[in-house]
Amino acid sequence: MSQPNQDAVTGTAGYDRRQQRQAGLEMLERLREQPVEPYRDARPVPRVIAVAGRRSGAPRPFGVNVTAIDGNLYICSATRQRD
């Protein structure tokens, strides 16, 4: 009986983690290439921020949506699966 491929761990969309990471990096690059949109009340605007890695502490790019409501800015994950 063959053993499962330990290197290709499959995620929720059927892609292995390397493919998911590559797709995420490509999406972040597309966001960076777009013109910067101004904040508008109650309209999410995509941004890329650097977040310290949980284990390494190294900065990692992360896509977020920023929404202005009554003059306050709220940052939410652009991906529903994230905390």
KOLLUM-746018 format. One record per residue (C-alpha): residue number from 1; residue in three letters; x, y, z. Coordinates in steps of 0.05 Angstrom, whole numbers. Layout:
<nodes>
> num;residu;x;y;z
> NUM;ALA;X;Y;Z
...
</nodes>
This chain:
<nodes>
> num;residu;x;y;z
> 1;MET;0;0;0
> 2;SER;28;68;-19
> 3;GLN;36;122;34
> 4;PRO;7;192;25
> 5;ASN;53;246;1
> 6;GLN;77;281;64
> 7;ASP;103;342;26
> 8;ALA;37;361;-7
> 9;VAL;-11;375;51
> 10;THR;-78;391;21
> 11;GLY;-117;452;44
> 12;THR;-192;467;42
> 13;ALA;-194;487;-32
> 14;GLY;-158;424;-55
> 15;TYR;-91;459;-65
> 16;ASP;-29;441;-28
> 17;ARG;-1;493;20
> 18;ARG;54;515;-28
> 19;GLN;2;530;-82
> 20;GLN;-41;567;-31
> 21;ARG;18;609;-8
> 22;GLN;38;625;-80
> 23;ALA;-33;645;-98
> 24;GLY;-35;690;-35
> 25;LEU;30;724;-54
> 26;GLU;5;737;-124
> 27;MET;-59;767;-97
> 28;LEU;-19;813;-50
> 29;GLU;25;835;-109
> 30;ARG;-38;853;-150
> 31;LEU;-63;894;-91
> 32;ARG;3;931;-86
> 33;GLU;1;947;-160
> 34;GLN;-68;979;-157
> 35;PRO;-75;1054;-145
> 36;VAL;-87;1071;-72
> 37;GLU;-162;1083;-61
> 38;PRO;-184;1136;-11
> 39;TYR;-224;1116;50
> 40;ARG;-300;1124;40
> 41;ASP;-351;1116;96
> 42;ALA;-376;1045;103
> 43;ARG;-337;1020;41
> 44;PRO;-281;970;52
> 45;VAL;-215;988;19
> 46;PRO;-161;934;8
> 47;ARG;-92;946;38
> 48;VAL;-29;905;50
> 49;ILE;3;910;118
> 50;ALA;64;877;149
> 51;VAL;51;834;210
> 52;ALA;104;802;254
> 53;GLY;106;727;245
> 54;ARG;80;687;304
> 55;ARG;142;644;310
> 56;SER;197;681;273
> 57;GLY;178;752;288
> 58;ALA;197;769;216
> 59;PRO;150;817;179
> 60;ARG;101;782;133
> 61;PRO;53;814;84
> 62;PHE;-21;807;100
> 63;GLY;-82;830;61
> 64;VAL;-135;868;100
> 65;ASN;-197;909;87
> 66;VAL;-200;978;120
> 67;THR;-269;1008;130
> 68;ALA;-283;1079;153
> 69;ILE;-344;1087;197
> 70;ASP;-360;1154;229
> 71;GLY;-288;1177;223
> 72;ASN;-259;1113;254
> 73;LEU;-219;1062;215
> 74;TYR;-232;988;225
> 75;ILE;-185;934;200
> 76;CYS;-214;866;182
> 77;SER;-183;805;151
> 78;ALA;-195;800;76
> 79;THR;-203;724;86
> 80;ARG;-261;697;126
> 81;GLN;-221;637;151
> 82;ARG;-173;681;190
> 83;ASP;-181;705;261
</nodes>
